[in-house]
Amino acid sequence: MENLPVEVIGIILSCIGSARDIVIASLTCKKWSEAWHNHLHTLSFNTSDCPLYSEICSGHLQMVITCTLFQTKGLQCLTILMDDEHEFAVTPVIAWLMYTRDSLRELRYNVRASFNFNIIEKCSRQRLEVLSLARNSISRVERYHKFPCLVSLSLSFVTVSALDLSLLVSACPKLETFSVVDPDISMSDSQSSLELSSSSLKDIYVDSFGCDKFILEAGSLEKLHLKDCTFDVFELNGKGKLKVLKIDDASVIHLDIGDSTENLEVVDVCNFTIMWPKFYQMIAKASRLNNLRLWGVVFDDEDEVVDIENISVCFPRLTHLSLSYDLKDGVLHYGLQGLSFLMNVTVLELGWTMISDLFSVWVAGLLEGCPNLEKLVVYGYVAEVKTIEECQTFARFSEFMVQLGKKYSHVKFEFEYE
């Protein structure tokens, strides 16, 4: 170890990350101490990683962070994630940001200061490539604020106006990944919609947010993920580069992704109320689709039936198909009539929430329609099997699956029961 260049030791310490462990490691010898002071690239203060931080009073911890941070030079990645029990004076917090701003490439920041300050002002016009903010108030975003190098922006539990959020996204000309989780976004009296525009954005994740109308202008978008969201209208204006569409436990009355479906490869819809004819028409041009998941989907019309034959024809490249069994009032929403062969499907995932004898018939029919299947995964809720009749049905299903496994010995069977 004594022959290692001090720069290499700095890289080793940077892989440790945790400030407490780095300081302890730097006591090994003078050379390691020098590496900490002059060649450390990554430093992390995180109450989740070090429970000891929670036992230290805010004033003492504030001093520890300041003394440790100010003994480094050229820091590139800084993480300061503090729990809500700690509140720091705003002066040292600003000093941390100002001390590292010239060299910093990545900043992950969740600190409760004694009063709000314009964190965007302190971070803008620098070399930041990754910025993650949590439980902060973002205000007074000006048009001269720029993040020329930022490629990833993550906002969690932030308070921000719709105008400031729009200006912030526009201030990042190279932004590729944007994540916003449970934000408190205020609208002005003259606003009824949130409008975001980015020509470089490729991946957007929106979690736990709702508004009347969300308009997204993103010509390069490849992945759209909406989770636990509520929108009357969601509009995506793109140029047909979308590859992944994920909707999880969301409520969207009118979903419009325009002509952005031709290059779709993955469609994953879970716990979503859907008008199947309209949704199918929207994705029907996705001839490159290889992964389709319709799980816990609620159909707007109880008599609607998903035509699996059309799925097999329109999506010839489909290799992964996931469907959850739904039988209401005698109507099976995924009918097998006229089923064509799903020639390229190698993985089939099927699930039920309420067991019935028809589920066995449905599974057998889909297996027959997938001649090149390699793996079948069955999901079920055993906790819902309570009555004697349901237990008998489940026993018959289990016996049927054993026989089916013998018939399709080349297929790997897996069962996931809750």
N, C-alpha and C positions, 0 to 999 in steps of 0.2 A: 504493500500500500504506500510505503514511503516514496516509491519511485513514480507514483502517479502524478501527472501534471496538475497543478492547482486548478486549472480550468476544468479538468475532468472531475475533480472532487466537487467543484461547483455544480456540475451536471448531476452528480449523484445526490447531493443535498437537495437539489431542485426536485428530484423524483420523490423525495420524502414528503415535501410540501408543507406538512404541519410545522408551524413556527416553533412549538414547544420541542418537538423531536429534533428539529434542525439545530436549535440552540444547544441541546444536550449533545448532539453528534459533533458540533463544532468544538467542544471541549476536549476532543480526542487528542489534539496536538495543535501547535501553532499554525501548521500548514492548513488544517481543516478550518481553523478560525479565520485565516486569511481568505479561504474560499467562500466562507459565509459572508464576509464583508464585501468582497470585490467581484465574486463570480456567481452569486446566487441569482437564479432567474425566476423562481417560483416561491411564493410565500403565502401561507394560509392561516388565518385565525378563524376557527369555526367551533362554536360551542357544542355542536353535535359530535365533533371528533375529539374534543377535549372537555370532558365534564368538569374539570377543575376550573374552567373559566366561569362556570355558573356559580361557583362558591366564592369567587373574588368580587369585591365591590366594584361598581362601575368606575369610580375614580382610579382605583389601583389598576384595573384591567386597561383602562385608557392609557395610563402611563406605561404599562408593559408593552402595548402595541406601538406606542410612539417610540420608546427606546429601541425596540427590536427593529422596527421599520427603518428608522433613521440610521441604523448601522449597516444598511445595505446600499449598493450602488447599481444602477442600471437594471432595476427590477422590471421584468416583463409581464409576469402574471401575478395578480394580487387578488386574494379572496378574503373578505371580511364579512362573516355571517354571524351575527349576534342574535340571541333570543330576545324576547320582549322585556325580560327582566332588567336589561341593561339600557341605560340612557346616558349618552355621552355629551359633553360640551361641544358646541359646534366648531369652536376655534381649532382644536386638535384634529377633528375630522377633516376640515378643510385643508389643514396642513398636510395630512396624509396624502390627499389627492393631489395637492400642488407639488409635493416632494417627488412623487412618482410619475407625474403626467408626461414628462418628456420621453420616457423610455417605455412606458406601459403599453402592452399589446392587448391584454385581457384583464378585465375588472369585473369581479362578482361581488356585489355590495348589498348588504342588508344591515343597516345600522340605524338605530333610533336616536336622533340628535335632539338636543334641548329645544331647538326651534328650527323650522324649515329654512333651507337655503337652496339656491338654484343650482342643483347638481349638474344639470345639462351645461350650464355656463362653465363649470369647472372641468368638465370632461371633453367638451367640443374642441374642434380644430387641432386635435392631437392624432397620434398614431394608433389609437384603439381599433382593434379588429373584432373583439368580442366584448359586449357590455351586457351585464345581467343585473337588473335592479329589482329589489323586493321591498315592499312596505315603505315606499317613498312617495312623496308628493312631487309631481313634475309640473312645473308652472313656468310661465314666461319664456316659452320657446320662441326665439326670434328667428327671422329669416336669415340672419347672418351666422347663426349657429350651424356649423357643418361638421360632419363626421366622415371625412374623405376616405378613410380606410375601413370603416366598420362593415363587417360581413354578417355578423350575428347579433341580434338584439332580443333580449328576453325581459319581459316586464311581468312581475307577479304581485298581485294585491296593491297595485299602485293607484294613486288618485291623480287624474289628469282630465283636462277638458278635451272634447272631440277635436277642437281646432289645434291644440298643442300636440296631440297625438299625430294628427295628420301632418303637421309641420315637422315633427321629429322624424317620421318615416321618410318624408321628402328630403330631409337633411342628410340622408345616407345614400349616396349615389351608387354604392357597391353592395348594398344590403342584399343578402341571399336568404337568410333564415330569420324569421320573426315569430316570436312566441308571446302571447299575452294570456295571462291566467287570472281570472276573477278580478278584473279591474273595476274601479269606480270611475266611470267616464261620464262627465257632465256635458249636457247639451245646452247651447244657448237658446234663447226664446225663438230665434229665427231658424233654428236647425231642427230637422226631424230625422236626420240620417247621419251615420258615420261614414265618411268617405276617406279611403286610403289609396294612395297611388305610388307605385314603384315599378320602374322598368326593369330592375335587376332581380327582384324578389323571386325565389324559386320554391321556398317552403314556408308555409304559414300554418300556425297552430293556434286556435282560439278555444279557450276553455272557460266555462262558467261566466258567460257574458250574454246580455240580451239588449236589444234595442228594436225600434220599429223597422229600420232599414239599414242594411250594411252594404255599401257599394265598394268593391275592390277592383281597382285598375292595376292589373299585373300581367303584362304581356309575356313574361318569361316563367310564370308560375308552373311548377311541376308537381307540387304536392299541396293538397288542401285538406286540413283536418279540423272538423268542428266537433267539439265535445261539450255536452251539457249546456248547450246554447239555446236561446229563444229569439227568433227573428220573425217578423211578419214577412220581410222580404230580404233575401240574400242574392246579390248579383255579382257575378264574376265576369269582368270584361278582359279577356285574354286573347292569345293568338294561337290557341290550339296546342299548347305544349304540355298541358296537364297530363300527368302519368298516374297519380295516386289520388283517389277521392275517398276520404274516410268521414263518416258521419256517425257519431256515437251519442245516443241518448240526447238528441237534439229535437227541437221543435221549430220547423221552418215551414210557414204556410206557402210561400212562393219561393222556390229554389230555381235560380237561373244561372247556369254556367256557360251559356251561349254556345259558341262553336268550339269549346275547349275540350271536346270529348274524343276526338279522332285518335289521339295517341294514348288514351287511357290503358293502363296495364293492370291496375288494381282498383276495384270498387268494393269498399267494405262499409256496409250499412248495418248498424246495430241499434235496437230500441228506437226506432224512428217510424213515425206515421207516414205512410207513403200512398200516393196514387200510382199504382203500378203502371198502367198504360202510359201515363205522362212521363214517369221516371224511365221506363224502358225506352220510350221514344228518344229521351235525352241521351241515353248511353248506347243506343243501337248501332251507332257508327263506329264504336270502339272495337274494330276488328283485331286489334292487338291485345285485347284483354286476356290475361292469363290467370287472374285471381278474382273470383267473385264470391262475396260473403253477404248473405241476407239473413240476419240473426235477430230474432225478437222483433221482427218488423210487424207493425200494425197496419193493416190495410184500410184505407179510407172507405172503401166499399167492401162490406163483408162478403159479397159474392164474387169478388175478384179472384182470379186464378192466374198464377204465374205460369206461362207457357214454357215449359222446359225444352220443348222441341225447338222453339224459336231461339232459346239460349244456345242450344247446341249448333244451330245453323249460323247465327250472327257472331258467335264468339268461337271460331274454330281453333284458336290457340289456347283455349281454356285448359289449364293443368290443375288448378286447385279450386274446388267448389265446396262452399259451406252453406248449408241450409238448416234452419230449425223448423221442426214439424209443428204445424199449427192446424188444428181441427176444431172449427166452431160451427155449431148448428149443422153438423154433417157436411160442411164444405171444407175440402182440403185445398189450401191455397197453392200448393205445389203439385199440380196434377201430373200424372204419368201418361195420359192419353197421347198416343202418337209420338212417344219419346224416340228421338233419333239417338244414335250412338254418340256419346261424348268421348270421341276417340282418343283425345290427348289428356284426359283427366287422369292423373296419377294419385292425387290425394283427395279424398272425399270426407268431409266432416258433416255429421248429421246429429241433430239434437232434438230432445223432447222436453216439454215442461209437464205434460200430463200424459202418462202412458196409456196406450190403447192397442188392441190387436191390429188395427190398421197400420200402426207404425211399422210392424214387422213386414207387412206387405209392401209398404212404401220403401223401406230399406232394401228389400230384395229386388224391387223394380229398378231402383237406381243403380244397384250393383250390376244388374244385368245390362244396363245401358252404358257401363264404363268398362269395356273389354280390356283396357290396358291399365286398370287400377292396380296400384302398388300398396296403398295404405288406406284403411278405413278407421275413422275415429268417431265413436259414438258418445255423445254427451247427454246426461240425464240428471234429473233431480229426484234422487231416492227419498229425500226428506218429504216429498209430496205424496209418496206411496204410503197410505195410512190404512185404508179400509181393507178388509179381507179380499174383496173383489179385485182391488188394485194390486194387492200382493200376488194373487193368482195370475193376473195379467202379466205382471213383471216376471213371474216364474216361467210362464209360457214363452215370453220374449227371450229370456235368457237361454232356454232350451233351444229355441229357434235359431239363435245366434250361434250356438255351438254347432248345429247342423250346417248352418250357412258357412261357418269357418272351414268345415271339412270340404264343402263343395268348392270354395275358393281358397284353396290351400296356398296359392301363390300370393295372396293378399295378406298384409299384416293388419291384424285387428287390435284396436286399442279402445279402452273404455274409461271414460272420465265421469265419475258419479259424485254428486254433491249431496 
